[in-house]
Amino acid sequence: MRRIRYGTAMSLALGVALLSGCGGGGGVTQSSSGVAPQYKAEAAPTPAAADQKAAEGGTGKSLTSGVTVTQQDRQVIYLGGLTVRAKDVPTAADRAKQIVTAAGGYLSKEDSNAASDAQASATLEFKVPPARYPDVLASLGKELGKRLSVNQGTQDVTMQVADVDSRLKTAQRSLDSLRTLLTKAKTIGQVLEVEREISTREADLESLQAQQKELARQVSMATLTLNLIGPAAVVHEPSDEPAGFLGGLKTGWDALVSFVKIALTVLGVLLPWLIIALPVALVVVYLVRRTRPRTAPPTETPGTPPPPAEAPQPTG
């Protein structure tokens, strides 16, 4: 009986083991047959993705997403020149002043020459806001007459402005330190030395402040020079002269031509006077020579001996 029970238990244990083995094999076969498992393993991140995720800090935003980049404002000086041929120079000058004033600018300098209406000329220097500078330039070229030439230029002084501002702050801090040091001076010698240094620093500070104001004035207003000429006025354009030997040769030739022109001009001025004065001078010379008395020189007979010299008288 015991052997039968023992054999039955062993048969049941072996059957259970076989069933559990078949169930595990079926699970593996089912997973590999294409049926989706209950979970999916994530692939290992690449080094670049890991670095990016570390930089993002797990917030889902890039490192520079919240950074605002501000560009430095450029400090630019605008310079322009315009030459216009106008029928009436004074009227055109008044109209130019009206255009500039309406744009918020002003006249800084004026030089006019009204010798005649046809050859009149005027040079006006305006200060114009940079925002209205292109419109003013276009209006002056269209409304005043015929535009002959225009030239424009800019000068970027951003670094110069920044340098002056930095030096100004440094000078101000240095001056404040010296004034604090003056309150701690104990002897007259120390007081005089600190006061002398303060005077020097104050002069430097005033010079820097003047430079800062001048740069701010030039940047805040563009400079526009307007040349107005009459209908018959001649425009003299500057020419580039060669340097060196050729330049000296050209300068010498121009000087020689100028001298010959001046000499011929002087001769032309004196020639009418010479035509009248020369005959009069000849008549005067003739009359003077005619009225002058003629004295004949003493004549000596050839072969006549010279008179004997007197003998000296003996002294008694």
Long-range contacts (C-beta under 8 A, 24 or more apart in sequence): 72-158, 73-158, 74-156, 74-158, 75-156, 75-157, 75-158, 75-160, 75-161, 75-215, 75-219, 76-130, 76-154, 76-155, 76-156, 76-157, 76-158, 76-219, 77-154, 77-155, 77-156, 77-157, 77-218, 77-219, 77-222, 77-223, 78-130, 78-133, 78-152, 78-153, 78-154, 78-222, 78-223, 79-152, 79-153, 79-154, 79-155, 79-222, 79-223, 80-133, 80-137, 80-150, 80-151, 80-152, 80-153, 80-222, 80-223, 80-224, 80-225, 81-149, 81-150, 81-151, 81-152, 81-224, 81-225, 81-226, 81-227, 82-137, 82-140, 82-141, 82-147, 82-149, 82-150, 82-224, 82-225, 82-226, 82-227, 83-147, 83-148, 83-149, 83-150, 83-227, 83-229, 83-235, 84-140, 84-141, 84-144, 84-145, 84-146, 84-147, 84-148, 84-226, 84-227, 84-228, 84-229, 85-145, 85-146, 85-148, 85-228, 85-229, 85-230, 85-231, 85-233, 86-144, 86-145, 86-146, 86-228, 86-229, 86-230, 87-145, 87-230, 87-231, 88-117, 89-114, 89-117, 89-120, 89-121, 89-122, 89-228, 89-229, 89-230, 90-114, 90-120, 90-122, 92-122, 92-144, 92-145, 92-228, 93-122, 93-124, 93-228, 95-143, 95-144, 96-124, 96-126, 96-140, 96-144, 96-226, 96-228, 97-124, 99-136, 99-139, 99-140, 99-143, 100-126, 100-128, 100-136, 100-224, 103-128, 103-129, 103-132, 103-135, 103-136, 104-128, 104-129, 104-132, 105-129, 105-132, 105-136, 105-221, 105-224, 108-223, 116-230, 117-230, 118-230, 118-231, 118-232, 118-233, 119-230, 119-232, 119-233, 120-229, 120-230, 120-233, 121-227, 121-228, 121-229, 121-230, 121-233, 122-227, 122-228, 123-225, 123-226, 123-227, 123-228, 124-225, 124-226, 124-228, 125-223, 125-224, 125-225, 125-226, 126-223, 126-224, 126-225, 126-226, 127-221, 127-222, 127-223, 127-224, 128-221, 128-222, 128-223, 128-224, 129-220, 129-221, 129-222, 130-219, 130-220, 130-221, 130-222, 133-222, 133-224, 136-224, 137-224, 140-224, 140-226, 144-228, 145-228, 148-229, 148-235, 149-237, 157-215, 157-218, 157-219, 160-215, 161-212, 161-215, 161-219, 164-208, 164-211, 164-212, 164-215, 165-212, 167-208, 168-205, 168-208, 168-209, 168-212, 171-201, 171-204, 171-205, 171-208, 172-205, 174-201, 175-201, 175-202, 175-205
